[in-house]
């Protein structure tokens, strides 16, 4: 599987270049995040350039199979270097290590079920009435995450076509998951499984929304990412893990007391590369929102990870909810695939 993954580099590199040219990414970067804002004039230096501006995050690799087949499992890798990891850089308390592809055998298996629960097919009219599960959308009928601080499985899915999301297996439809989010391919994490069904995290409001996706009709791609981003707000610390091994730990800035960074499990939703960055050459929106800001700068109050030109902010609670990271951390984050789990604790 490792060798096959390497052979996929040219296709993924071409796809990444195409995505970099998409104007919707630039628009999203200008309007999206809750805690981004703009640097003050005294801090308006050039974006951090430790090892060059981070490139767009790549989607997890798949082998062209559907999720129902369950055979497409691969580790996330860097966009331009395959399995190469971030180089050691100042500010990381643990030097990144060359760990290669995922060392695990894949995510936990779904528990056995006595029978497959099926669902009725929704009509085009019914689907058209459903809210879109996007960072701009609201899915009021979607169930809440029952275990927001449990580890995620590492399994991520991508809809090749818009997919109906259900409140429970065989239950009512509550939303539609689109093929793309903010110009990036939609990849969402699986947090629970049963025969024929996966429960996924949604990027919509209210925060911690989830839904069930039916696997019996196909149209889904599946992958496995060994990456996880851990953010400890109490310690102002961000750690990137690859199959449980630390690639680095950095001191970061977080939401101020009046606009705190929300806690719980979420995921890397998209990758935005501003053509004219004012405070960060890369913005990684997450599948979570500010609890106090319903909108910010014309966007929906989405919380994200991004750089900041003034290092004095690190170690302080100063943002509108986003997590500001130093250049070395941003470079390492640029290699984390879409859909990868992010755990934020207080």
PLY file of the C-alpha trace (Angstrom):
ply
format ascii 1.0
element vertex 346
property float x
property float y
property float z
element edge 345
property int vertex1
property int vertex2
end_header
0.00 0.00 0.00
2.93 2.27 0.73
4.40 1.82 -2.77
1.00 2.42 -4.36
0.68 5.59 -2.35
3.99 6.88 -3.67
2.90 6.26 -7.25
0.02 8.64 -6.66
2.24 11.72 -6.10
1.97 13.23 -9.63
-1.85 13.14 -9.61
-2.09 14.68 -6.14
0.49 17.36 -6.94
-1.43 18.39 -10.06
-4.66 18.46 -8.09
-3.09 20.63 -5.43
-1.85 23.11 -8.04
-5.34 23.32 -9.51
-6.84 23.94 -6.08
-4.31 26.67 -5.37
-5.65 28.60 -8.35
-9.27 28.51 -7.23
-10.53 32.04 -6.45
-13.09 30.76 -3.93
-10.19 29.85 -1.63
-8.95 33.41 -1.61
-12.45 34.77 -0.95
-12.90 32.33 1.91
-9.60 33.35 3.45
-10.67 36.97 3.47
-14.06 36.40 5.07
-14.08 33.16 6.97
-12.45 32.79 10.34
-13.69 34.10 13.67
-10.33 34.72 15.28
-8.24 35.89 12.37
-8.84 39.61 12.09
-5.96 41.61 10.68
-2.59 42.44 12.13
-2.24 45.92 13.57
-0.11 48.39 11.66
2.75 48.01 14.12
2.80 44.26 13.51
2.06 44.22 9.79
5.28 42.46 8.83
5.58 40.00 5.97
4.02 36.60 6.62
6.30 34.14 8.42
8.66 32.45 5.99
10.63 29.90 8.05
10.92 27.30 5.28
8.76 28.97 2.65
5.00 29.54 2.72
3.07 26.38 3.55
1.27 24.81 0.63
-2.31 23.70 0.51
-3.27 20.72 2.65
-3.83 17.55 0.65
-6.87 15.34 0.93
-6.25 11.85 2.31
-5.26 9.30 -0.33
-7.82 6.86 -1.64
-7.48 3.98 -4.04
-10.63 4.80 -5.96
-12.85 2.42 -4.01
-16.12 3.16 -2.29
-16.43 3.29 1.46
-18.74 0.27 1.40
-15.89 -1.82 0.03
-13.77 -0.71 2.96
-10.45 -1.40 1.22
-9.10 2.12 0.69
-6.91 2.78 3.73
-3.85 5.01 3.49
-1.77 7.36 5.60
-1.82 11.12 5.02
1.37 12.60 3.56
2.98 15.88 2.62
1.77 17.49 -0.61
5.08 17.72 -2.45
7.25 15.21 -0.62
5.10 12.14 -0.20
5.98 10.60 3.15
8.62 13.17 4.08
7.86 14.88 7.40
8.42 18.50 8.39
12.05 19.41 8.97
13.15 20.35 12.46
12.81 24.05 13.08
13.22 26.55 15.93
10.29 26.64 18.34
9.50 22.92 18.26
10.19 21.23 21.57
10.21 17.84 19.84
11.96 17.49 16.51
9.73 16.04 13.76
10.70 12.48 12.89
10.78 10.57 9.61
8.06 8.09 10.45
7.03 7.00 6.95
3.52 5.73 6.30
1.02 4.71 8.93
2.29 1.96 11.16
-1.12 0.84 12.33
-3.29 -1.63 10.46
-6.22 0.77 10.17
-9.05 2.06 12.30
-11.11 -0.11 14.64
-13.59 -2.43 13.00
-17.31 -1.70 13.20
-19.15 -3.85 15.71
-21.16 -6.74 14.28
-24.87 -6.14 13.81
-27.59 -8.77 13.49
-29.15 -7.02 10.54
-28.52 -4.15 8.18
-30.76 -1.16 8.77
-31.68 0.36 5.43
-33.28 3.69 4.58
-35.76 4.91 2.03
-34.45 6.95 -0.87
-35.28 10.66 -0.64
-36.75 12.39 -3.66
-34.98 15.26 -5.39
-37.57 17.66 -3.97
-36.99 16.40 -0.43
-33.22 16.65 -0.79
-33.49 20.20 -2.14
-35.26 21.27 1.05
-32.52 19.95 3.34
-29.89 22.35 4.76
-26.33 22.00 3.51
-23.85 20.71 6.07
-21.22 23.41 5.53
-19.46 25.88 7.78
-21.97 28.50 6.56
-24.95 26.21 7.18
-27.18 25.39 10.14
-28.48 21.86 10.68
-30.91 22.19 13.61
-32.21 18.60 13.37
-28.76 17.00 13.40
-27.96 15.12 16.62
-25.22 16.34 18.93
-21.93 14.53 19.36
-22.54 12.07 22.22
-18.83 11.84 23.15
-17.11 15.12 22.16
-13.88 14.29 24.02
-13.46 10.70 22.84
-10.64 9.94 20.39
-11.61 9.83 16.73
-11.13 6.66 14.70
-8.85 8.09 11.99
-11.27 6.98 9.28
-12.34 9.84 7.01
-14.83 9.84 4.14
-15.30 11.94 1.02
-18.63 12.21 -0.86
-18.15 11.77 -4.59
-21.70 13.08 -4.94
-23.83 15.03 -2.42
-24.84 12.65 0.36
-27.98 12.72 2.50
-27.29 12.80 6.25
-29.71 11.14 8.68
-30.52 11.70 12.35
-30.02 7.99 13.05
-29.72 4.78 11.02
-32.99 4.43 9.15
-34.21 7.74 10.59
-35.22 11.06 9.05
-32.95 13.02 6.71
-31.52 16.15 8.33
-28.92 17.59 5.92
-26.93 17.15 2.72
-23.14 16.82 2.76
-21.65 18.55 -0.31
-18.70 17.39 -2.39
-16.57 20.46 -1.55
-16.13 22.78 1.42
-14.62 26.24 0.89
-13.07 25.11 -2.39
-11.43 22.03 -0.86
-12.71 18.46 -1.23
-15.02 17.53 1.64
-13.38 15.08 4.03
-15.13 14.41 7.34
-14.18 12.05 10.19
-16.08 8.93 11.19
-16.70 8.70 14.95
-19.03 5.70 15.14
-19.98 2.79 12.87
-22.54 0.04 12.58
-23.43 -2.26 9.71
-24.07 -0.14 6.64
-23.80 3.19 8.48
-21.17 5.67 9.64
-21.67 8.53 12.07
-19.67 11.59 11.00
-18.84 14.99 12.42
-20.47 17.87 10.56
-18.93 21.34 10.01
-22.25 23.15 10.42
-23.86 24.96 13.33
-24.83 24.19 16.01
-21.38 23.15 17.13
-20.76 19.44 17.70
-23.38 18.47 15.11
-23.18 14.93 13.79
-25.16 12.76 11.38
-25.38 9.27 9.97
-24.46 8.49 6.41
-25.81 5.38 4.64
-23.15 3.26 2.94
-25.42 0.97 0.96
-25.67 3.23 -2.10
-21.95 3.82 -2.53
-20.63 7.15 -3.76
-18.22 7.49 -0.84
-14.46 7.25 -0.73
-12.72 6.24 2.47
-9.21 6.79 3.80
-7.31 6.52 7.03
-5.22 9.37 8.44
-2.74 8.69 11.24
-2.43 12.40 12.01
-3.99 14.17 14.99
-3.66 17.75 16.21
-3.94 18.16 19.99
-4.54 21.65 21.40
-4.29 22.17 25.16
-5.76 25.58 25.89
-4.69 25.60 29.54
-1.06 25.15 28.52
-1.23 27.22 25.27
0.21 24.17 23.55
-0.33 22.57 20.13
1.06 19.11 19.34
0.97 17.27 16.02
0.92 13.47 16.20
1.55 10.93 13.46
0.31 7.48 14.51
0.81 8.54 18.12
4.34 9.86 17.63
4.90 13.58 18.23
6.11 15.61 15.27
6.48 18.72 17.40
4.97 20.82 20.18
4.61 24.59 20.01
3.37 27.42 22.20
0.36 29.13 20.59
-2.18 31.90 21.16
-5.87 31.15 21.73
-9.23 32.85 22.16
-9.59 35.68 24.68
-11.84 35.34 27.72
-14.80 36.93 25.93
-14.28 34.95 22.71
-12.89 31.58 23.84
-11.70 28.82 21.57
-14.35 26.06 21.67
-13.33 22.69 23.07
-14.07 19.16 21.92
-13.18 17.01 18.95
-13.28 18.54 15.50
-11.30 18.25 12.26
-9.35 20.07 9.53
-12.12 21.25 7.21
-10.30 23.11 4.43
-7.07 24.81 3.41
-7.02 28.45 2.35
-4.03 30.13 0.72
-4.53 33.92 0.49
-3.04 35.48 -2.62
-2.17 38.56 -0.56
-1.77 37.34 3.04
-1.94 40.00 5.75
-1.29 37.84 8.79
-0.80 34.24 7.60
0.23 32.51 4.35
-2.07 29.60 5.20
-5.40 29.32 7.04
-6.84 25.98 8.10
-10.54 26.31 8.99
-11.81 23.69 11.42
-15.21 22.06 11.69
-16.15 24.21 14.68
-17.38 27.75 15.38
-17.06 30.49 17.95
-19.52 30.12 20.81
-19.84 33.88 21.19
-19.55 35.27 17.65
-22.20 34.31 15.13
-20.29 36.15 12.40
-16.94 37.86 11.99
-15.69 39.96 9.10
-18.54 38.76 6.90
-17.86 35.07 7.62
-19.75 32.57 9.81
-17.41 32.70 12.80
-15.50 29.56 11.85
-12.54 28.79 14.10
-9.26 28.04 12.37
-5.53 27.53 12.74
-3.24 30.17 11.24
0.00 32.07 11.69
0.59 35.52 13.16
3.36 38.06 12.43
3.92 39.15 16.06
5.44 36.36 18.19
4.57 38.26 21.37
1.02 36.86 21.20
2.08 33.25 21.71
1.31 31.98 25.18
-1.62 34.40 25.59
-5.41 34.38 25.18
-5.86 37.20 22.68
-7.76 36.03 19.59
-11.45 35.96 18.61
-11.37 32.16 18.91
-8.82 31.02 16.35
-5.53 29.42 17.36
-2.51 31.42 16.20
0.63 29.37 15.67
4.33 30.11 15.00
5.85 29.58 11.54
7.34 26.15 12.27
3.98 24.86 13.51
2.20 26.27 10.46
4.69 24.54 8.19
4.07 21.22 9.94
0.29 21.75 9.87
0.42 22.24 6.12
1.19 18.52 5.84
-1.83 17.39 7.84
-4.50 15.96 5.49
-8.04 17.25 5.32
-10.43 15.51 7.66
-7.70 14.76 10.21
-8.87 14.89 13.83
-8.28 17.90 16.03
-8.83 17.58 19.78
-9.17 20.81 21.76
-9.15 20.59 25.55
-9.44 23.31 28.19
0 1
1 2
2 3
3 4
4 5
5 6
6 7
7 8
8 9
9 10
10 11
11 12
12 13
13 14
14 15
15 16
16 17
17 18
18 19
19 20
20 21
21 22
22 23
23 24
24 25
25 26
26 27
27 28
28 29
29 30
30 31
31 32
32 33
33 34
34 35
35 36
36 37
37 38
38 39
39 40
40 41
41 42
42 43
43 44
44 45
45 46
46 47
47 48
48 49
49 50
50 51
51 52
52 53
53 54
54 55
55 56
56 57
57 58
58 59
59 60
60 61
61 62
62 63
63 64
64 65
65 66
66 67
67 68
68 69
69 70
70 71
71 72
72 73
73 74
74 75
75 76
76 77
77 78
78 79
79 80
80 81
81 82
82 83
83 84
84 85
85 86
86 87
87 88
88 89
89 90
90 91
91 92
92 93
93 94
94 95
95 96
96 97
97 98
98 99
99 100
100 101
101 102
102 103
103 104
104 105
105 106
106 107
107 108
108 109
109 110
110 111
111 112
112 113
113 114
114 115
115 116
116 117
117 118
118 119
119 120
120 121
121 122
122 123
123 124
124 125
125 126
126 127
127 128
128 129
129 130
130 131
131 132
132 133
133 134
134 135
135 136
136 137
137 138
138 139
139 140
140 141
141 142
142 143
143 144
144 145
145 146
146 147
147 148
148 149
149 150
150 151
151 152
152 153
153 154
154 155
155 156
156 157
157 158
158 159
159 160
160 161
161 162
162 163
163 164
164 165
165 166
166 167
167 168
168 169
169 170
170 171
171 172
172 173
173 174
174 175
175 176
176 177
177 178
178 179
179 180
180 181
181 182
182 183
183 184
184 185
185 186
186 187
187 188
188 189
189 190
190 191
191 192
192 193
193 194
194 195
195 196
196 197
197 198
198 199
199 200
200 201
201 202
202 203
203 204
204 205
205 206
206 207
207 208
208 209
209 210
210 211
211 212
212 213
213 214
214 215
215 216
216 217
217 218
218 219
219 220
220 221
221 222
222 223
223 224
224 225
225 226
226 227
227 228
228 229
229 230
230 231
231 232
232 233
233 234
234 235
235 236
236 237
237 238
238 239
239 240
240 241
241 242
242 243
243 244
244 245
245 246
246 247
247 248
248 249
249 250
250 251
251 252
252 253
253 254
254 255
255 256
256 257
257 258
258 259
259 260
260 261
261 262
262 263
263 264
264 265
265 266
266 267
267 268
268 269
269 270
270 271
271 272
272 273
273 274
274 275
275 276
276 277
277 278
278 279
279 280
280 281
281 282
282 283
283 284
284 285
285 286
286 287
287 288
288 289
289 290
290 291
291 292
292 293
293 294
294 295
295 296
296 297
297 298
298 299
299 300
300 301
301 302
302 303
303 304
304 305
305 306
306 307
307 308
308 309
309 310
310 311
311 312
312 313
313 314
314 315
315 316
316 317
317 318
318 319
319 320
320 321
321 322
322 323
323 324
324 325
325 326
326 327
327 328
328 329
329 330
330 331
331 332
332 333
333 334
334 335
335 336
336 337
337 338
338 339
339 340
340 341
341 342
342 343
343 344
344 345
